[in-house]
Amino acid sequence: MSTSNYFDNYLDLFQHPGWKQLMQETQEVFDTLSYDSCRDHKDFLSVQAARQQLQKLLKFEDLIKLSLQQLEEETDDNDTL
């Protein structure tokens, strides 16, 4: 898979209504996970792990777009040399 195809696939995915729905629902779940509800250290670790995983998913689109932007800037810099 070419680099262009790699990013194009993700950019297409991010425009899909299903992606937007997934992100909305993921945010809702993330918002319900509160450390205040933890009764003990085990509960705390469980909430912490869940929040970390959900946060990775919530930031995925931004990370892909940032990677693409950096790649384009590197390509532009190489073209000017």
ABEGO torsion letter per residue (X at the ends): XBAAAAAAAAAAAAABAAAAAAAAAAAAAAAABBAAABABAAAAAAAAAAAAAAAAAAAAAAAAAAAAAAAAAAAAAAAAX
